[in-house]
């Protein structure tokens, strides 16, 4: 009879092992670590990846597309405008939402200070702002320059927007400004061509009226 007891215990042990394997699964040695799963964005929180690479020449100065291509032969206006358009949309959204952390990724230092002060003033007054970008009718490059290996590209944006500012009581502050309107913005982006960072920062903004 003791042999029967041993056999019974052995069978129970085998069943328990099989049960645990079916519940917990087995590692084969090829599983991908959790922090490297493809579902996690490789550049989470990064700025829009404008095309560009580190300059392979010395200090550059000049104007026009050819000067820029001396540093980056792969640069194309179409690819740049694609990134600039995304940055345009992201900047408007971040400014309306008061997302200073996102603005920090998109703006140069001086412009960031200006935008941050505006957001802080709005928050202090308990005002809100919504910007609906309905359409970008045109995005085109106006000027390209390189000074001390820092490239600057000025872009003309013609868009249709609805901007509504509300006070602490949720009343519209200016009825005229809250109407859908066509706006022409002139934005300048900069990038240090001696750095590996391919991203451009917005350093200056103006509307067509500002330039008149």
C-alpha positions in Angstrom: 0.0 0.0 0.0 2.8 2.6 0.6 3.7 2.3 -3.1 0.1 3.3 -4.0 0.4 6.3 -1.8 3.7 7.4 -3.4 2.1 7.0 -6.9 -0.9 9.1 -5.9 1.3 11.9 -4.5 3.4 11.8 -7.6 0.4 12.2 -9.8 -0.9 15.1 -7.7 2.5 16.8 -8.0 2.5 16.5 -11.8 -1.0 17.9 -12.0 -0.1 20.9 -9.9 3.0 21.6 -12.0 0.9 21.5 -15.2 -1.8 23.7 -13.6 0.8 26.3 -12.7 2.3 26.3 -16.2 -1.1 26.8 -17.8 -1.8 29.8 -15.5 1.5 31.5 -15.4 2.9 30.6 -18.8 6.5 29.8 -19.6 9.4 32.1 -20.5 11.3 31.0 -23.6 14.1 33.5 -23.4 12.8 35.5 -26.4 10.3 37.7 -24.7 10.8 41.4 -25.2 11.3 43.4 -22.0 8.2 45.3 -20.9 9.9 48.7 -21.2 10.8 48.0 -24.9 7.4 47.0 -26.2 6.7 48.4 -29.6 3.5 50.1 -28.2 5.6 52.5 -26.3 6.6 55.5 -28.5 10.3 55.7 -29.0 10.3 59.5 -28.9 7.5 60.1 -26.3 7.2 63.8 -25.6 9.7 64.7 -28.3 9.3 67.7 -30.5 8.1 67.3 -34.1 11.1 65.7 -35.9 12.0 68.3 -38.5 14.4 66.9 -41.1 18.0 67.8 -40.6 21.4 66.6 -39.4 24.7 67.9 -38.0 26.7 70.1 -40.3 29.7 68.4 -41.8 31.5 71.6 -42.8 32.9 74.5 -40.9 31.1 77.7 -39.8 28.5 78.6 -42.4 27.1 82.0 -43.3 24.8 83.1 -46.2 21.3 83.2 -47.5 19.2 80.8 -49.5 18.5 77.1 -49.9 22.0 76.3 -51.4 23.7 77.6 -48.3 21.6 75.4 -46.1 22.2 72.4 -48.3 26.0 72.8 -47.9 25.4 71.7 -44.3 22.5 69.3 -44.9 22.4 68.0 -48.5 19.2 66.0 -47.7 17.2 69.1 -46.7 14.0 69.5 -48.7 11.5 72.4 -48.5 8.5 70.0 -48.7 9.7 67.8 -45.7 10.5 70.9 -43.6 7.1 72.5 -44.3 5.5 69.3 -43.2 7.2 69.5 -39.9 6.6 73.2 -39.6 2.9 72.8 -40.2 2.7 70.2 -37.4 4.6 72.5 -35.1 2.2 75.4 -36.0 -0.8 73.3 -35.0 0.9 72.0 -31.8 2.0 75.5 -30.7 -1.5 77.0 -31.1 -3.0 74.1 -29.2 -0.4 74.2 -26.4 -0.8 78.0 -26.0 -4.6 77.8 -25.8 -4.4 75.0 -23.3 -1.7 76.8 -21.3 0.6 73.8 -21.7 3.9 75.4 -20.8 5.8 72.1 -20.7 4.9 71.5 -24.4 5.7 75.1 -25.3 9.1 74.6 -23.8 9.8 71.8 -26.3 8.7 73.9 -29.3 9.9 77.5 -28.5 13.2 79.3 -28.2 14.1 80.8 -24.9 13.0 84.4 -25.5 9.7 83.5 -27.1 9.0 80.9 -24.4 9.3 83.7 -21.8 6.7 85.8 -23.7 4.3 83.0 -24.1 4.6 81.9 -20.5 3.9 85.4 -19.2 0.8 85.5 -21.4 -0.4 82.1 -20.1 0.3 83.1 -16.5 -1.6 86.4 -16.9 -4.6 84.6 -18.4 -4.6 82.1 -15.5 -4.3 84.8 -12.9 -7.4 86.5 -14.4 -9.1 83.1 -14.6 -9.6 83.6 -18.3 -9.7 80.8 -20.9 -8.8 80.6 -24.5 -9.9 78.2 -27.2 -8.3 78.1 -30.7 -9.9 76.0 -33.4 -7.6 75.7 -36.4 -10.1 74.9 -39.1 -7.8 75.0 -42.1 -4.3 75.9 -43.2 -4.7 77.3 -46.7 -1.0 77.9 -47.3 2.3 77.2 -45.8 5.4 78.5 -47.7 9.0 79.5 -47.0 9.7 83.2 -47.3 13.4 83.2 -46.3 16.3 81.0 -45.5 19.5 82.3 -43.8 22.5 80.9 -42.0 24.6 82.9 -39.6 27.4 81.4 -37.6 26.0 77.9 -38.5 22.6 78.8 -37.0 19.9 78.3 -39.7 16.8 80.5 -39.7 13.8 79.8 -41.9 10.8 82.1 -42.0 7.5 80.6 -42.9 4.2 82.2 -44.1 1.1 80.5 -42.7 -2.3 81.4 -44.1 -4.9 79.8 -41.9 -8.6 79.9 -40.9 -9.1 80.0 -37.2 -11.7 80.6 -34.5 -10.4 82.1 -31.3 -12.7 82.5 -28.3 -11.4 84.2 -25.1 -13.7 84.0 -22.0 -13.5 85.7 -18.7 -13.8 84.2 -15.2 -17.6 84.1 -15.6 -17.4 82.3 -18.9 -18.5 85.4 -20.9 -16.9 86.0 -24.3 -14.4 88.9 -23.9 -14.6 90.2 -27.5 -17.4 89.2 -29.7 -15.6 90.5 -32.9 -12.5 88.5 -32.2 -14.5 85.3 -31.6 -15.7 85.2 -35.2 -14.0 82.7 -37.6 -11.3 84.6 -39.5 -8.4 84.2 -41.9 -5.1 84.9 -40.2 -1.7 85.4 -41.8 1.2 84.4 -39.5 4.9 84.9 -40.2 6.9 82.5 -38.0 10.7 82.0 -37.9 12.3 78.7 -36.9 15.9 78.2 -36.0 18.3 75.3 -35.6 22.0 75.1 -34.7 23.5 73.1 -37.5 26.5 72.0 -35.5 24.3 70.0 -33.1 22.9 66.5 -33.7 19.4 67.6 -32.6 17.3 67.6 -35.8 14.6 69.7 -34.3 13.9 73.4 -35.1 12.7 75.8 -32.4 10.2 78.6 -33.1 11.9 81.9 -32.2 9.7 84.7 -33.6 6.1 85.2 -34.5 4.2 88.0 -36.1 1.0 88.5 -38.0 0.6 90.3 -41.3 -0.7 93.4 -39.5 2.3 93.5 -37.2 4.6 93.8 -40.2 2.7 96.8 -41.7 
